[in-house]
Amino acid sequence: MSVQEEIFVRLKSELQPSRIEVNDYSAEHSGHSGNPDRKTEGTHIRISIVSDRFSGKSKVEQHRMVYDLLRPWISSGLHAITLETSETGAI
């Protein structure tokens, strides 16, 4: 399973979103200084997620919830996360 798929499964399982998109754009950055090993996956992720679990929470709290779930990948080299969160019905 790819890093993108692992993250998708984890977020879907924990946050039960009504909408979720996870895109890995690491290959676009494989030669950059923040990626000396030239990894083509798992370093740069774009996430858009809508969930009832975010209801009544500030954007900071919503992002913390997601970041807490991403800790295993952050520890393994994920260092750029573009994150868009909202509660169901807010968009």
mmCIF file of the C-alpha atoms, coordinates in Angstrom:
data_MODEL
# 
_entry.id   MODEL 
# 
loop_
_atom_site.group_PDB 
_atom_site.id 
_atom_site.type_symbol 
_atom_site.label_atom_id 
_atom_site.label_alt_id 
_atom_site.label_comp_id 
_atom_site.label_asym_id 
_atom_site.label_entity_id 
_atom_site.label_seq_id 
_atom_site.pdbx_PDB_ins_code 
_atom_site.Cartn_x 
_atom_site.Cartn_y 
_atom_site.Cartn_z 
_atom_site.occupancy 
_atom_site.B_iso_or_equiv 
_atom_site.pdbx_formal_charge 
_atom_site.auth_seq_id 
_atom_site.auth_comp_id 
_atom_site.auth_asym_id 
_atom_site.auth_atom_id 
_atom_site.pdbx_PDB_model_num 
ATOM 1  C CA . MET A 1 1  ? 0.000   0.000  0.000  1.00 0.00 ? 1  MET A CA 1 
ATOM 2  C CA . SER A 1 2  ? 1.365   3.436  -0.891 1.00 0.00 ? 2  SER A CA 1 
ATOM 3  C CA . VAL A 1 3  ? 1.811   6.196  1.687  1.00 0.00 ? 3  VAL A CA 1 
ATOM 4  C CA . GLN A 1 4  ? -1.080  8.051  0.051  1.00 0.00 ? 4  GLN A CA 1 
ATOM 5  C CA . GLU A 1 5  ? -3.332  4.999  0.440  1.00 0.00 ? 5  GLU A CA 1 
ATOM 6  C CA . GLU A 1 6  ? -2.215  4.409  4.039  1.00 0.00 ? 6  GLU A CA 1 
ATOM 7  C CA . ILE A 1 7  ? -3.032  8.001  4.974  1.00 0.00 ? 7  ILE A CA 1 
ATOM 8  C CA . PHE A 1 8  ? -6.373  7.841  3.163  1.00 0.00 ? 8  PHE A CA 1 
ATOM 9  C CA . VAL A 1 9  ? -7.352  4.658  5.033  1.00 0.00 ? 9  VAL A CA 1 
ATOM 10 C CA . ARG A 1 10 ? -6.269  6.075  8.407  1.00 0.00 ? 10 ARG A CA 1 
ATOM 11 C CA . LEU A 1 11 ? -8.114  9.373  7.993  1.00 0.00 ? 11 LEU A CA 1 
ATOM 12 C CA . LYS A 1 12 ? -11.232 7.689  6.634  1.00 0.00 ? 12 LYS A CA 1 
ATOM 13 C CA . SER A 1 13 ? -11.271 5.196  9.502  1.00 0.00 ? 13 SER A CA 1 
ATOM 14 C CA . GLU A 1 14 ? -10.705 7.737  12.272 1.00 0.00 ? 14 GLU A CA 1 
ATOM 15 C CA . LEU A 1 15 ? -12.627 10.773 10.996 1.00 0.00 ? 15 LEU A CA 1 
ATOM 16 C CA . GLN A 1 16 ? -15.400 9.104  8.971  1.00 0.00 ? 16 GLN A CA 1 
ATOM 17 C CA . PRO A 1 17 ? -15.478 11.935 6.445  1.00 0.00 ? 17 PRO A CA 1 
ATOM 18 C CA . SER A 1 18 ? -18.281 12.714 4.040  1.00 0.00 ? 18 SER A CA 1 
ATOM 19 C CA . ARG A 1 19 ? -15.585 13.795 1.565  1.00 0.00 ? 19 ARG A CA 1 
ATOM 20 C CA . ILE A 1 20 ? -11.859 13.122 1.475  1.00 0.00 ? 20 ILE A CA 1 
ATOM 21 C CA . GLU A 1 21 ? -9.058  13.638 -1.020 1.00 0.00 ? 21 GLU A CA 1 
ATOM 22 C CA . VAL A 1 22 ? -5.445  12.700 -0.403 1.00 0.00 ? 22 VAL A CA 1 
ATOM 23 C CA . ASN A 1 23 ? -2.872  13.519 -3.070 1.00 0.00 ? 23 ASN A CA 1 
ATOM 24 C CA . ASP A 1 24 ? 0.836   12.786 -2.892 1.00 0.00 ? 24 ASP A CA 1 
ATOM 25 C CA . TYR A 1 25 ? 2.854   15.293 -4.888 1.00 0.00 ? 25 TYR A CA 1 
ATOM 26 C CA . SER A 1 26 ? 6.266   14.232 -3.549 1.00 0.00 ? 26 SER A CA 1 
ATOM 27 C CA . ALA A 1 27 ? 7.631   13.394 -7.001 1.00 0.00 ? 27 ALA A CA 1 
ATOM 28 C CA . GLU A 1 28 ? 7.514   17.105 -7.850 1.00 0.00 ? 28 GLU A CA 1 
ATOM 29 C CA . HIS A 1 29 ? 10.021  17.715 -5.024 1.00 0.00 ? 29 HIS A CA 1 
ATOM 30 C CA . SER A 1 30 ? 12.277  14.658 -5.245 1.00 0.00 ? 30 SER A CA 1 
ATOM 31 C CA . GLY A 1 31 ? 15.427  16.689 -5.947 1.00 0.00 ? 31 GLY A CA 1 
ATOM 32 C CA . HIS A 1 32 ? 14.900  19.452 -3.386 1.00 0.00 ? 32 HIS A CA 1 
ATOM 33 C CA . SER A 1 33 ? 17.127  19.978 -0.350 1.00 0.00 ? 33 SER A CA 1 
ATOM 34 C CA . GLY A 1 34 ? 14.396  18.823 2.040  1.00 0.00 ? 34 GLY A CA 1 
ATOM 35 C CA . ASN A 1 35 ? 14.387  15.478 0.262  1.00 0.00 ? 35 ASN A CA 1 
ATOM 36 C CA . PRO A 1 36 ? 18.047  14.401 -0.042 1.00 0.00 ? 36 PRO A CA 1 
ATOM 37 C CA . ASP A 1 37 ? 17.069  10.754 -0.569 1.00 0.00 ? 37 ASP A CA 1 
ATOM 38 C CA . ARG A 1 38 ? 15.016  11.744 -3.642 1.00 0.00 ? 38 ARG A CA 1 
ATOM 39 C CA . LYS A 1 39 ? 11.916  9.953  -2.357 1.00 0.00 ? 39 LYS A CA 1 
ATOM 40 C CA . THR A 1 40 ? 9.083   10.042 -4.863 1.00 0.00 ? 40 THR A CA 1 
ATOM 41 C CA . GLU A 1 41 ? 6.338   9.446  -2.301 1.00 0.00 ? 41 GLU A CA 1 
ATOM 42 C CA . GLY A 1 42 ? 5.495   10.238 1.283  1.00 0.00 ? 42 GLY A CA 1 
ATOM 43 C CA . THR A 1 43 ? 7.163   13.626 1.696  1.00 0.00 ? 43 THR A CA 1 
ATOM 44 C CA . HIS A 1 44 ? 4.554   16.069 0.298  1.00 0.00 ? 44 HIS A CA 1 
ATOM 45 C CA . ILE A 1 45 ? 0.825   15.452 0.787  1.00 0.00 ? 45 ILE A CA 1 
ATOM 46 C CA . ARG A 1 46 ? -2.264  17.508 -0.027 1.00 0.00 ? 46 ARG A CA 1 
ATOM 47 C CA . ILE A 1 47 ? -5.385  16.641 2.015  1.00 0.00 ? 47 ILE A CA 1 
ATOM 48 C CA . SER A 1 48 ? -8.923  17.952 1.750  1.00 0.00 ? 48 SER A CA 1 
ATOM 49 C CA . ILE A 1 49 ? -11.380 16.502 4.253  1.00 0.00 ? 49 ILE A CA 1 
ATOM 50 C CA . VAL A 1 50 ? -14.950 17.225 5.364  1.00 0.00 ? 50 VAL A CA 1 
ATOM 51 C CA . SER A 1 51 ? -16.154 15.506 8.525  1.00 0.00 ? 51 SER A CA 1 
ATOM 52 C CA . ASP A 1 52 ? -18.819 15.761 11.219 1.00 0.00 ? 52 ASP A CA 1 
ATOM 53 C CA . ARG A 1 53 ? -15.989 15.106 13.690 1.00 0.00 ? 53 ARG A CA 1 
ATOM 54 C CA . PHE A 1 54 ? -14.861 18.693 13.089 1.00 0.00 ? 54 PHE A CA 1 
ATOM 55 C CA . SER A 1 55 ? -18.217 20.115 14.193 1.00 0.00 ? 55 SER A CA 1 
ATOM 56 C CA . GLY A 1 56 ? -17.827 22.916 16.735 1.00 0.00 ? 56 GLY A CA 1 
ATOM 57 C CA . LYS A 1 57 ? -14.030 22.881 16.453 1.00 0.00 ? 57 LYS A CA 1 
ATOM 58 C CA . SER A 1 58 ? -11.840 25.757 15.314 1.00 0.00 ? 58 SER A CA 1 
ATOM 59 C CA . LYS A 1 59 ? -9.614  25.338 12.242 1.00 0.00 ? 59 LYS A CA 1 
ATOM 60 C CA . VAL A 1 60 ? -6.618  24.952 14.550 1.00 0.00 ? 60 VAL A CA 1 
ATOM 61 C CA . GLU A 1 61 ? -8.356  22.144 16.448 1.00 0.00 ? 61 GLU A CA 1 
ATOM 62 C CA . GLN A 1 62 ? -9.395  20.470 13.186 1.00 0.00 ? 62 GLN A CA 1 
ATOM 63 C CA . HIS A 1 63 ? -5.838  20.600 11.880 1.00 0.00 ? 63 HIS A CA 1 
ATOM 64 C CA . ARG A 1 64 ? -4.454  19.249 15.163 1.00 0.00 ? 64 ARG A CA 1 
ATOM 65 C CA . MET A 1 65 ? -6.811  16.285 14.885 1.00 0.00 ? 65 MET A CA 1 
ATOM 66 C CA . VAL A 1 66 ? -5.451  15.485 11.432 1.00 0.00 ? 66 VAL A CA 1 
ATOM 67 C CA . TYR A 1 67 ? -1.811  16.117 12.373 1.00 0.00 ? 67 TYR A CA 1 
ATOM 68 C CA . ASP A 1 68 ? -2.149  13.773 15.354 1.00 0.00 ? 68 ASP A CA 1 
ATOM 69 C CA . LEU A 1 69 ? -3.262  11.027 12.957 1.00 0.00 ? 69 LEU A CA 1 
ATOM 70 C CA . LEU A 1 70 ? -0.355  11.786 10.606 1.00 0.00 ? 70 LEU A CA 1 
ATOM 71 C CA . ARG A 1 71 ? 2.371   11.471 13.269 1.00 0.00 ? 71 ARG A CA 1 
ATOM 72 C CA . PRO A 1 72 ? 3.672   8.065  12.065 1.00 0.00 ? 72 PRO A CA 1 
ATOM 73 C CA . TRP A 1 73 ? 4.264   9.466  8.567  1.00 0.00 ? 73 TRP A CA 1 
ATOM 74 C CA . ILE A 1 74 ? 5.704   12.735 9.847  1.00 0.00 ? 74 ILE A CA 1 
ATOM 75 C CA . SER A 1 75 ? 8.220   10.660 11.807 1.00 0.00 ? 75 SER A CA 1 
ATOM 76 C CA . SER A 1 76 ? 9.076   8.818  8.580  1.00 0.00 ? 76 SER A CA 1 
ATOM 77 C CA . GLY A 1 77 ? 9.793   11.849 6.407  1.00 0.00 ? 77 GLY A CA 1 
ATOM 78 C CA . LEU A 1 78 ? 6.470   13.522 5.605  1.00 0.00 ? 78 LEU A CA 1 
ATOM 79 C CA . HIS A 1 79 ? 7.349   17.194 5.976  1.00 0.00 ? 79 HIS A CA 1 
ATOM 80 C CA . ALA A 1 80 ? 4.998   19.172 3.736  1.00 0.00 ? 80 ALA A CA 1 
ATOM 81 C CA . ILE A 1 81 ? 1.258   18.973 4.333  1.00 0.00 ? 81 ILE A CA 1 
ATOM 82 C CA . THR A 1 82 ? -1.295  21.140 2.587  1.00 0.00 ? 82 THR A CA 1 
ATOM 83 C CA . LEU A 1 83 ? -4.456  20.755 4.619  1.00 0.00 ? 83 LEU A CA 1 
ATOM 84 C CA . GLU A 1 84 ? -8.022  21.904 4.032  1.00 0.00 ? 84 GLU A CA 1 
ATOM 85 C CA . THR A 1 85 ? -10.589 20.879 6.655  1.00 0.00 ? 85 THR A CA 1 
ATOM 86 C CA . SER A 1 86 ? -14.214 21.702 7.303  1.00 0.00 ? 86 SER A CA 1 
ATOM 87 C CA . GLU A 1 87 ? -17.217 20.297 9.047  1.00 0.00 ? 87 GLU A CA 1 
ATOM 88 C CA . THR A 1 88 ? -20.030 18.770 7.032  1.00 0.00 ? 88 THR A CA 1 
ATOM 89 C CA . GLY A 1 89 ? -22.376 21.451 5.727  1.00 0.00 ? 89 GLY A CA 1 
ATOM 90 C CA . ALA A 1 90 ? -19.858 24.264 6.162  1.00 0.00 ? 90 ALA A CA 1 
ATOM 91 C CA . ILE A 1 91 ? -18.909 24.492 2.490  1.00 0.00 ? 91 ILE A CA 1 
# 
